[in-house]
Amino acid sequence: MTDNLSPEEKYHLITRNLQEVLGEEKLKEILKERELKIYWGTATTGKPHVAYFVPMSKIADFLKAGCEVTILFADLHAYLDNMKAPWDLLELRTKYYEQVIKAMLESIEVPLEKLKFVKGTDFQLSREYTLDVYKLSSTVTQHDAKKAGAEVVKQVDHPLLSGLLYPGLQALDEEYLKVDAQFGGVDQRKIFTFAEKYLPSLGYTKRIHMMNPMVPGLTGGKMSSSEEESKIDLLDRKEDVKKKLKKAFCEPGNIENNGVLSFVKHVIFPLHSEFVIKKDEKWGGDKTYTAFGDLEKDFAEELVHPGDLKNSVEAALNKLMDPIRKKFESPELRKLTNTAYPAQSKPKGPAKGNPQNAEEDEVVPSRLDIRVGKVISVEKHPEADSLYLEKIDVGEAEPRTVVSGLVAFVPASELQDRLVVLLCNLKPQKMRGIESQAMLLCASTEGEGRRVEPLDPPTGSAPGERVFVEGYEAGKPDDELKPKKKVFEKLQADFKISGECVAQWSEKNFMTKLGLITCKSLRGGNIS
């Protein structure tokens, strides 16, 4: 098949779904003459998760295009990155990565015999490589080294010197692996431009760099090995997959920072060229999409329900993960998993005399800045008919701009001048190009025939009045909830509407000084 592809067809396969390519003209020139040599590296730190299927699907594209592909298990990098992998576990974690990456590739039918697997310490401890590290360190400024690693190397208050070495080693890998190009996530861009700047100073050729977009995690931010709730582990049980997907951020009509939708785009479509939304026959039955743009459009217009999307992704994910789970049922690989990632003892509580740290880490509802608001104006979002653009008075000098997906559920006339309940200390987020400065809290039901109702403050409430959970009146809200801490997401898992239509957290009532927060009719509903 590869022999029949033209250079243009190979170029399309190599670059499809990439966010950026540095060195496109050089790539085209090489493809006219011979096959491209490319490598993808992964630091052997935390357990790989399902987002690793994104680079795996691109590796499949590279092989279809006839590329010579090398996979680097960057064990030394794992140690240099703030010791994410302890020295005594490096070899075990590298073995784990090799087994799990190979299992992933086999699950998407990538022929392993066409790949070259290399361990970093097999060549990075050689005399020649070490001498080049010293040469590079004599030309690189501290500023450039720190800047290059800013998106990749773990940022801490007291950084180690090893983090400054990391970008230089990754640049040198391109020369020592004898490749034309390096492939990675767009978070690697600063390291790639660092390599382009400094490799020629050692007399080495500037390489091509290809970048995947970063796939959002289940909570909306980056999917990270170190953040349990943002990811699905490759060995998670089916019930765990279901539970994590159920909690995943997948707001109706919102196609930005939607990890569930992004997984379909960057993994399922490249591998299978189609995706099936599974629905009950009484709601029209299954629908097959052969273009991601059509699915994205239907989701944006709320013709595809988040529950149906999650269920369909769950089925596709389990199909990919089943061969990996089966492979790791063997006693040898179970032992490898347990020794490479030994169970950690629970951290001890904060030291006596330092209660402030305990309050900052404790996930309690008093950390949420929930207020009564009054809708001053409401109109359709200029870029999305499925969204409202609202101006809401929350007791501040200026009203806040809020984007909500209530178009299909509440007429604009019913929202005008209405008292509502808002979460005001989430980090502002752009929705179809307009920054939403708060979240409108609503009661909702799941599945087909979904219903949504804004929460109602007590009669007589005024804009800006604080909403609190019974028993948590005294705590002070965070100025802004840090996305990586997932405070709201963790608390939201226990939000519910009671049988009396009262909004609750863990069976404790939401209220103001005037009374209870309620909804009109959605008994037993969720709150989002």
Disulfide bonds with the S-S distance in Angstrom:
none
